[in-house]
Amino acid sequence: MKTAILTEPGNLELREAPTPNCPAGGVLIKVKACGICSADVKMISQGHKALIYPRILGHEIAGIVAMSRTKHFKEGDRVQVAPGLSCQTCFQCRRGADNQCENREILGFTRDGGFADYLSVPIEGSLAAMLNPLPEHVSYVDATLAEPLACCINAQEKINIAIKDTVLIVGAGPLGILHAGLARMRGAEKILIAEVEDHRRRTAKTLGVCQVLDPSGEHFFQAVMDATDQRGVDAIIFACSECGLDQIFFKMLAPGGRISLFSGTPDRLSRLQLDSNLIHYYEFLITGAYGCTAAQNRQALNMIASFQLPVQKIITHRVSLDNIHQGLENTRSKKALKSIVEV
């Protein structure tokens, strides 16, 4: 089969490889589409602590069951893949936080992913992934957005985005746009997006965001306060790895404000100096959000299938495995909002 294999940081090769076996209690999937995530670009250039080389990347996957060794799916079933493998027996799994499974593995990170013709997925046993049946009216390409949308659901559930909230989203990439649509669906009254890239600010405006701001400008703080009648925002979501939490964002928060550290940041931005008295007196909440649970993945696909979020507007580029390097470059350079590999 055709694959894109990362042999070491900086070296992604197109090469033929043996088609994987269909696992006992699992399925062999013919990959039809796989999203390119900024995490893929980062792994290619810098590596990742979870990677074991060589590795086929790609974790935003949809396809068709080519072979099945489980009673739950049959050949020909259209599916979307929730990429996290969990044990369902550890403490974290038992409390419903399978994204924090003590034995977790991830397709495209610790196991081969979707940048290939075929993908082996265990769905029974001691460590298993989950497949979601894909309705006929949902395209494989649209279904690849279920996993990133599920990550947004995880973050917004943790900070409880709700009716009448004013939300500031830092970053107008694909996840920032998904966050905006999800916040609107959850009832947020006003949505602000901060984005340094001019072309992404223009794109955000066309997608109906209430107000798009340039955080690099000297009047950024005042613009946020003016947009909220000097009250401040109820929630801030960091959907950008190149912006860290600092005191200026605390000043933008209304009492009871919540912060989601949704994106990982480089070391130079990850060290925080916080005034604990501000958190105490104004009842601020700061929380991380990493990945998503299998249940959130199913919820996200249901949202897409019921047309609650027009995810297809986010998809701007499509490539094949043969020109995956172009798709990766479009993502790295931010020329693309979202690139999808169609296999």
Long-range contacts (C-beta under 8 A, 24 or more apart in sequence): 1-116, 1-117, 1-118, 2-116, 2-117, 2-321, 2-322, 3-56, 3-115, 3-116, 3-117, 3-321, 4-56, 4-57, 4-58, 4-115, 4-116, 4-321, 4-324, 5-54, 5-55, 5-56, 6-43, 6-44, 6-51, 6-53, 6-54, 6-55, 6-56, 6-57, 7-53, 7-54, 8-47, 8-53, 9-43, 9-44, 9-45, 9-46, 9-47, 10-44, 10-45, 12-44, 12-57, 12-324, 12-325, 12-328, 14-321, 14-322, 14-324, 17-56, 17-116, 19-117, 19-118, 20-112, 20-118, 20-119, 20-120, 21-120, 22-66, 22-67, 22-68, 22-69, 22-120, 23-69, 23-120, 23-121, 23-122, 24-69, 24-124, 24-125, 25-69, 25-70, 25-122, 25-123, 25-124, 25-125, 25-128, 26-69, 26-70, 26-120, 26-121, 26-122, 26-123, 26-124, 26-125, 26-128, 27-65, 27-66, 27-67, 27-68, 27-69, 27-70, 27-73, 27-79, 27-120, 27-121, 27-123, 27-131, 28-65, 28-66, 28-67, 28-68, 28-118, 28-119, 28-120, 28-121, 29-61, 29-63, 29-64, 29-65, 29-66, 29-79, 29-81, 29-118, 29-119, 29-120, 29-121, 30-63, 30-64, 30-65, 30-66, 30-117, 30-118, 30-343, 31-58, 31-61, 31-62, 31-63, 31-114, 31-116, 31-117, 31-118, 31-119, 31-343, 32-62, 32-63, 32-64, 32-140, 32-342, 32-343, 33-61, 33-62, 33-63, 33-139, 33-140, 33-141, 33-143, 33-144, 33-340, 33-341, 33-342, 33-343, 34-58, 34-59, 34-60, 34-61, 34-62, 34-113, 34-114, 34-115, 34-144, 34-340, 34-341, 34-343, 35-60, 35-61, 35-144, 35-145, 35-147, 35-148, 35-338, 35-339, 35-340, 35-341, 36-60, 36-324, 36-327, 36-328, 36-331, 36-338, 36-339, 36-340, 36-341, 37-148, 37-331, 38-173, 38-241, 38-331, 40-108, 40-328, 40-331, 41-328, 41-331, 41-332, 43-109, 44-328, 45-332, 48-109, 50-106, 50-109, 50-110, 51-109, 51-110, 52-110, 55-108, 55-109, 55-112, 55-113, 56-108, 56-112, 56-113, 56-114, 56-115, 56-116, 57-108, 57-113, 57-115, 58-107, 58-108, 58-113, 58-114, 58-115, 58-116, 58-341, 59-83, 59-106, 59-107, 59-108, 59-109, 59-113, 59-114, 59-147, 60-114, 60-144, 60-145, 60-146, 60-147, 60-148, 61-107, 61-108, 61-113, 61-114, 61-119, 61-144, 61-147, 62-134, 62-140, 62-141, 62-143, 62-144, 62-146, 63-114, 63-119, 63-140, 63-343, 66-118, 70-123, 70-124, 72-123, 72-124, 72-131, 73-123, 73-131, 77-133, 78-133, 78-134, 78-135, 78-136, 78-140, 79-131, 79-132, 79-133, 79-134, 80-131, 80-132, 80-134, 80-143, 80-144, 80-146, 80-147, 80-297, 80-301, 81-107, 81-114, 81-119, 81-121, 81-129, 81-130, 81-131, 81-132, 82-129, 82-130, 82-131, 82-132, 82-146, 82-147, 82-150, 82-292, 82-294, 82-297, 82-298, 83-107, 83-108, 83-113, 83-129, 83-147, 84-129, 84-291, 84-292, 84-293, 84-294, 85-111, 85-122, 85-127, 85-128, 85-129, 86-127, 86-128, 86-294, 87-126, 87-127, 88-128, 96-293, 96-295, 97-293, 98-293, 98-294, 99-154, 99-290, 99-291, 99-292, 99-293, 100-290, 103-127, 106-291, 114-341, 114-343, 115-321, 115-324, 115-341, 116-321, 116-343, 117-321, 117-343, 130-294, 130-297, 130-298, 132-297, 132-298, 132-301, 134-301, 135-305, 137-305, 138-301, 138-304, 138-305, 139-312, 140-342, 141-312, 141-315, 141-318, 141-340, 141-342, 142-304, 142-311, 142-312, 142-315, 143-301, 143-304, 144-340, 145-178, 145-300, 145-304, 145-311, 145-314, 145-315, 145-338, 146-297, 146-300, 146-301, 146-304, 147-292, 147-297, 147-300, 148-174, 148-175, 148-178, 149-178, 149-182, 149-300, 149-303, 149-304, 149-309, 149-311, 150-292, 150-293, 150-296, 150-297, 150-299, 150-300, 151-175, 151-262, 151-289, 151-291, 151-292, 151-296, 152-178, 152-179, 152-182, 152-262, 152-300, 153-182, 153-292, 153-296, 153-299, 153-300, 154-289, 154-290, 154-291, 154-292, 154-293, 154-296, 155-179, 155-237, 155-260, 155-262, 155-289, 156-182, 156-183, 156-186, 156-237, 156-260, 157-296, 158-260, 158-287, 158-289, 159-235, 159-237, 159-258, 159-259, 159-260, 159-285, 159-287, 160-258, 161-186, 161-187, 161-188, 161-235, 162-186, 162-187, 162-188, 163-187, 163-188, 163-189, 164-188, 164-189, 165-189, 165-234, 165-235, 166-190, 166-191, 166-192, 166-227, 166-228, 166-231, 166-233, 166-234, 166-235, 166-254, 167-191, 167-192, 167-233, 167-234, 167-235, 167-236, 167-237, 168-192, 168-193, 168-194, 168-224, 168-233, 168-235, 168-236, 168-237, 168-252, 169-193, 169-194, 169-236, 169-237, 169-239, 170-194, 170-215, 170-236, 170-237, 170-238, 170-239, 170-240, 170-243, 171-195, 171-238, 171-239, 171-240, 171-243, 171-263, 172-197, 172-200, 172-201, 172-203, 172-204, 172-209, 172-212, 173-200, 173-239, 173-240, 173-334, 173-337, 174-314, 174-337, 174-338, 175-239, 175-262, 175-263, 176-204, 176-237, 176-239, 176-240, 177-203, 177-204, 177-207, 177-209, 177-313, 177-314, 177-337, 178-309, 178-311, 178-314, 179-237, 179-239, 179-262, 180-204, 180-207, 180-209, 181-207, 181-309, 181-310, 182-309, 183-237, 184-208, 185-303, 185-308, 185-309, 190-227, 190-228, 192-224, 192-227, 192-233, 194-220, 194-243, 195-240, 197-334, 199-334, 200-334, 200-337, 203-337, 207-313, 215-243, 220-248, 221-248, 221-251, 221-252, 224-252, 225-252, 228-254, 232-257, 233-257, 234-258, 235-259, 235-260, 236-260, 237-262, 238-262, 238-263, 238-265, 239-263, 241-265, 241-266, 242-266, 242-269, 243-269, 244-269, 244-270, 244-272, 245-272, 245-286, 246-272, 247-273, 247-275, 250-274, 250-275, 250-278, 250-284, 253-282, 253-284, 255-282, 255-283, 256-282, 256-283, 256-284, 256-285, 257-282, 257-284, 257-285, 258-284, 258-285, 258-286, 258-287, 259-284, 259-285, 259-286, 259-287, 260-287, 260-288, 260-289, 261-286, 261-287, 261-288, 261-289, 262-289, 314-338, 315-340, 318-342
